[in-house]
Amino acid sequence: MLFIVAALLLLGVVLGTVAHAPLTFSVAAGAVIAVWLGVFAVRERGRRRHTQAH
């Protein structure tokens, strides 16, 4: 329960920051996060296929 409260508090802080940041910065930060998550997903998918084969 404490984790959920902390996550919601952090989300509120981040959304508040994004609301005051310039649009170009928000879009750039979102793109960086999306690329990072994409790379992570591809690496995890490769790791799972490799471990399932053995």
N, C-alpha and C positions, 0 to 999 in steps of 0.2 A: 504494500500500500504506500509506503514511504517513497518507493521508486517511482510510482505513478505521480505522486505529488511533485517530486523533484523534476520529473520529465515535463509535466505541465508548466511548472514555473520556468524552466529553461526555455520551453517553447514560447511562452509569453515574452520573455526577454528578447529572444531572437526575432520574433515577429515585430516587436516594438522597434528594434534596431533597423530592421528591413524597411519599416514604414518611414523612417527618417532618412534612410540612405538614398542616394540618387538611383534612378531606375537602371542606368547602365551598370552600376556596381552590383545591384541586386541580380540582374540578368547574368552578368559575368560570374558572380559567385555561384549562382544556380547551375550554370553550365559546368563549372569546375567540379561541383559536387556530383552532378549527373555523370560526368566522365569518370570520376573516381569510383562511383558505385558500379558503373558498367565494367570497368577494369576488374574490380573486386568480384563481380558476378562471373565474369569469364574465367578468372583464376580459380574460383571455387568450383565451377563446373568441371574444369580440367582436373582438379585435384580429386573430385568425387569419382570421376570416370577412371582415374588411375588407381585409386584405392579399391574400387569394386572389381577391377580386372584381376587383382591378386588374391 
